[in-house]
Amino acid sequence: QLQLVESGGGLVQPGGSLRLSCAASGFTLDYYVIGWFRQAPGKEREGVSCINSSGGSTNYADSVKGRFTISRDNPKNTVYLQMNSLKPEDTAVYYCAAGFGLWGSSWLSETSEYDYWGQGTQVTVSS
C-alpha cells in the first residue's frame, strides 16, 4: 500500500520550533517532488514549501520564508519541514504530498500536481 505519513506536530509556544517528518511506505520518494501544505479551520489549503527530487531546488510561501526549511533524506525515504520562529498564524493541519513531474513554480500552489497525500499532522502555536 502506498502511503505518506506525517509526524512531529504538536503544541508549541510562539517563537518555538517544530520539525515535521513525512515518511513514505510502499514506494520510494527518490523521483518525486514533495510539497508541504497546510489548512487552517475555515480556510483553503495553501502551499507552504516544496522540494524537487534531488533536493537541489526548493520553494517557499512568502509567509514562511526565512523561518521554515524543507529538506529530504532519500536513503531514509523521508522529507522534513523545520519550522522556526513559529507564530499563531502558523496553526493548521500540515500535509505532505508527493508528485511526479518536471520541477516548476506550480508545485508550491497547485494541489492537483500531487498524486499522494498524507493524513496530516496538527500544529498549534499558542501561549
N, C-alpha and C positions, 0 to 999 in steps of 0.2 A: 504494500500500500504506500502510495506517495504522500508524504506528509511534511509539513513545516511546523515546527513547534517553537513558540516564543517563550522566553523565561526572563526573569530579572526585574520584573515590575514590582511596584510596592508603593508605600507611603514615604515621602521624603519632605523635609522642610525646604522652604525657599532658599536658594543658594546651594543646595546639596547636589549630589551626583548619584546617578544610577548607570549601570551597564546592562543593556538588553542583549540577549542572545537569540539567534534564530538558527535552529539546528534542523537539518534535513534528514529524513529517513526514506529509504526506498528508491532514492535516486541521488546522483552526485550534483552538487551545485556548481562544479567547475566551469560549466559553459553558460551559466545563467546570469543575467542581470538580476540583482537583488534590490528591492526597494523597501523602505520603511514608510508606512503611512500611519496616520492617527485619526481618531474620530472622537470628538467631544460630544457630550449629550446635546441633542438638538442641532448639531452642525454636520456638514458634509465631511466625508472622509477627505483628508488632504495629504499630499505628499510631503514627507519630511526630508528624506535623503535617499540616494540610490548609488550603486556602485557597479562598475562593469565586471565582466567575468574574471579579468586578470587582477583587478583591484587597482589598476593604474589610473582610472578615471572615476571621479565622484561628483555628485551634485547635491546641493542643499537648498532648502527653502530659506528665504531671506530671514524668516523669523528665528531660525536656529543657527545661522552661520556664525562661526566663532565660538559656539557653545557645544555643539554636537559634532561627533566624529564617527564616520562609518568605516568599518574595516572588515576584512574577510580572512579566514584561515581555511583555505581549500582542503588541505590534508585532513582537517578536523570537520570538514563539511559544515562549517558554521560561519555566520556573519554576525557582527556585533554593531551595536549603536551605543557609543559612550556619550552620556548626556551630563554635562556640567552646568553649573550656574542655573539650575532649574528654577522656573518661575511658575506661579499658579496657573498661568495660561497654557502651560505645557500639559496640564492634566487632561488625560484622554486614554482611550484604549489604543494601544500601539500594535500594529500588524506588520508582519513581514510578508513579502511576496516574491515569487521567482518568475522570471520571464525569459524567453529565448528570442534573440534577435540582435540587430545591429544597434550599437550604442548611439544614443541621441538625446536631445533635450526633452523629448516627450516622456521619458521614463519617470521623471520626477512627478508628473501630474496625471498621467493617463492610466487609470486603473485597468483599462481594457488591454494594456500591453502585457499584463501578467497572467500566467497560467495557473499558478498555485498560490494559495493563501494559507497563512496560519490562523489559529483561532483567536489570537490577540492576547495581550497582557495589559493589565490596568496599571497606569502610572498616575499617582495622585500627589500633587505638590501643595502642601498646606502646612500652616503652622498650628 
